[in-house]
Amino acid sequence: MLLQPENQSKKYQTLFNEIDEGRVKIPQFQRSFVWEKEKTAKLIDSLIKGFPIGTFIFWRTKEELRCVKNVGNANLPETPKGDMTSYVLDGQQRITSLYAVKKGLVISKDGKQIDYKDICIDISLDIDTDDEVVGIEPSSEYPSVSVYEVLNGSIIDFLDKFSKEEVKKLRFIRTD
């Protein structure tokens, strides 16, 4: 009898928690993280606007692969003994990008340090337009806020920095 793959829908926060707990790993045979910061900003822009970003494919097993990579350069724990591990087969670039923004990672790439806390939302723009509202760094030309701060802070933190309308936009970006 062949086991059929199962589709599952999970919240991003659940995925982040599973990475933090050592339950999601990247097998060594996957290529290195290669996405530029601009591509990560475009991914976040698509998510904010509700566009599909594709699926992730995992191999869930109790088998322990000898060689695995961390997500980004985060030091992640070993999978708890006896627990299943989900090895990323497809979607590693997207997962690493999302995790780097959520955790505010600084990833070394090609001898440069790339700070994912700098990815910002231009909250002067309407997220329902075709204009890109996410950029790779803050600007003095428009009101912006770090995606990292939005995902990890409280909306209350923004009340004294932005108008009520701008704060309302931020509520739709949160993952919880």
C-alpha positions as CSV (number, residue, x, y, z in Angstrom):
1,M,0.0,0.0,0.0
2,L,1.3,3.4,-1.0
3,L,1.1,6.3,1.4
4,Q,-0.5,9.3,-0.2
5,P,0.9,12.8,0.6
6,E,-1.3,15.0,2.8
7,N,-2.0,18.6,2.2
8,Q,-1.9,20.7,5.4
9,S,-2.6,24.3,6.0
10,K,-0.6,26.0,8.8
11,K,-0.2,29.5,10.1
12,Y,3.2,31.1,9.5
13,Q,3.6,31.4,13.3
14,T,3.3,27.6,13.6
15,L,6.0,27.2,11.0
16,F,8.3,29.6,12.8
17,N,7.6,27.8,16.1
18,E,8.5,24.4,14.5
19,I,11.7,25.9,13.2
20,D,12.6,27.2,16.6
21,E,11.9,23.8,18.2
22,G,14.2,22.0,15.8
23,R,11.3,20.2,14.0
24,V,11.9,21.8,10.6
25,K,15.3,21.3,9.0
26,I,16.9,21.9,5.7
27,P,18.7,18.9,4.3
28,Q,22.3,19.3,3.2
29,F,21.5,18.4,-0.4
30,Q,19.5,21.7,-0.7
31,R,21.4,24.6,-2.3
32,S,22.5,27.4,-0.1
33,F,20.3,30.4,0.6
34,V,20.7,32.6,-2.5
35,W,17.8,35.1,-2.5
36,E,18.7,38.8,-2.5
37,K,17.1,41.1,0.0
38,E,15.0,42.6,-2.7
39,K,13.4,39.3,-3.5
40,T,12.6,38.8,0.2
41,A,11.0,42.3,0.2
42,K,8.9,41.3,-2.9
43,L,7.8,38.1,-1.1
44,I,6.6,40.1,2.0
45,D,4.9,42.5,-0.3
46,S,3.0,39.6,-2.0
47,L,2.0,38.2,1.4
48,I,0.7,41.6,2.7
49,K,-1.4,42.0,-0.5
50,G,-2.8,38.4,-0.1
51,F,-1.2,37.1,-3.2
52,P,-0.3,33.3,-3.3
53,I,3.3,32.5,-2.7
54,G,3.2,28.8,-3.6
55,T,3.4,25.8,-1.4
56,F,6.1,24.3,0.7
57,I,6.9,20.6,0.4
58,F,8.3,18.7,3.5
59,W,9.4,15.2,4.0
60,R,8.2,14.3,7.5
61,T,10.1,11.4,9.0
62,K,11.6,10.0,12.2
63,E,14.8,9.2,10.2
64,E,17.6,11.5,11.1
65,L,19.7,12.8,8.2
66,R,23.4,13.1,9.0
67,C,23.8,16.5,7.4
68,V,21.3,19.3,7.8
69,K,21.6,23.1,7.5
70,N,20.1,25.7,9.8
71,V,17.5,28.1,8.5
72,G,19.4,31.3,7.8
73,N,22.3,31.4,10.2
74,A,20.2,30.8,13.3
75,N,21.5,28.3,15.7
76,L,18.6,25.9,16.0
77,P,18.2,23.0,18.4
78,E,18.3,19.4,17.5
79,T,15.0,17.7,16.9
80,P,13.8,16.2,20.2
81,K,14.5,12.4,20.3
82,G,11.7,10.3,18.9
83,D,9.9,13.3,17.3
84,M,9.2,13.7,13.6
85,T,11.4,16.1,11.6
86,S,10.0,17.9,8.6
87,Y,12.8,18.3,6.0
88,V,12.2,21.1,3.5
89,L,12.2,19.7,0.0
90,D,10.7,22.7,-1.7
91,G,10.3,26.3,-0.5
92,Q,13.6,26.7,1.3
93,Q,14.3,30.2,-0.1
94,R,10.9,31.4,0.8
95,I,10.9,29.8,4.3
96,T,14.4,31.2,5.1
97,S,13.3,34.7,3.9
98,L,10.2,34.7,6.0
99,Y,12.1,33.3,9.0
100,A,14.9,35.9,8.6
101,V,12.4,38.8,8.6
102,K,10.4,37.4,11.5
103,K,13.5,36.8,13.7
104,G,15.4,39.9,12.4
105,L,18.4,37.8,11.4
106,V,21.6,39.1,10.0
107,I,22.7,36.7,7.3
108,S,26.3,36.6,5.9
109,K,26.2,36.2,2.1
110,D,29.0,36.8,-0.3
111,G,31.1,38.4,2.4
112,K,28.4,40.9,3.3
113,Q,26.1,41.1,6.3
114,I,22.4,41.4,5.3
115,D,20.2,42.7,8.1
116,Y,16.6,41.6,7.6
117,K,15.3,44.0,10.3
118,D,15.7,46.7,7.7
119,I,12.9,45.4,5.4
120,C,10.2,48.1,5.8
121,I,6.7,48.9,4.8
122,D,5.8,52.3,3.3
123,I,2.7,52.9,5.2
124,S,1.8,56.0,3.2
125,L,0.8,53.7,0.3
126,D,-2.4,51.8,0.0
127,I,-1.7,48.0,0.3
128,D,-4.5,47.3,-2.2
129,T,-2.6,48.9,-5.1
130,D,-0.1,47.4,-7.4
131,D,2.6,49.7,-6.0
132,E,5.2,47.8,-3.9
133,V,4.7,48.8,-0.3
134,V,7.7,46.9,1.0
135,G,11.3,48.0,0.6
136,I,14.8,46.8,1.6
137,E,15.5,49.7,4.1
138,P,13.8,52.6,5.8
139,S,13.4,55.9,4.0
140,S,13.3,59.5,5.2
141,E,11.0,60.3,2.3
142,Y,8.0,58.4,3.6
143,P,6.6,57.0,6.8
144,S,7.9,53.5,7.1
145,V,8.1,50.7,9.7
146,S,10.2,47.6,9.9
147,V,8.3,44.4,9.1
148,Y,10.3,42.8,12.0
149,E,8.9,45.4,14.4
150,V,5.3,44.9,13.2
151,L,5.6,41.1,13.5
152,N,7.2,41.2,16.9
153,G,5.9,44.3,18.6
154,S,2.5,45.5,19.8
155,I,0.3,47.8,17.8
156,I,0.2,50.0,20.8
157,D,4.0,50.7,20.1
158,F,3.0,52.5,16.9
159,L,0.1,54.7,18.2
160,D,2.4,57.7,19.0
161,K,4.4,57.3,15.8
162,F,1.7,57.1,13.2
163,S,-1.8,58.2,12.4
164,K,-4.8,56.0,13.3
165,E,-5.3,55.2,9.6
166,E,-1.6,54.1,9.3
167,V,-1.9,52.0,12.4
168,K,-5.0,50.3,11.0
169,K,-2.9,49.2,8.0
170,L,-0.4,47.6,10.4
171,R,-3.0,45.4,12.0
172,F,-3.5,43.5,8.7
173,I,0.2,42.6,8.5
174,R,0.5,40.7,11.8
175,T,0.8,36.9,11.7
176,D,-1.1,36.2,15.0
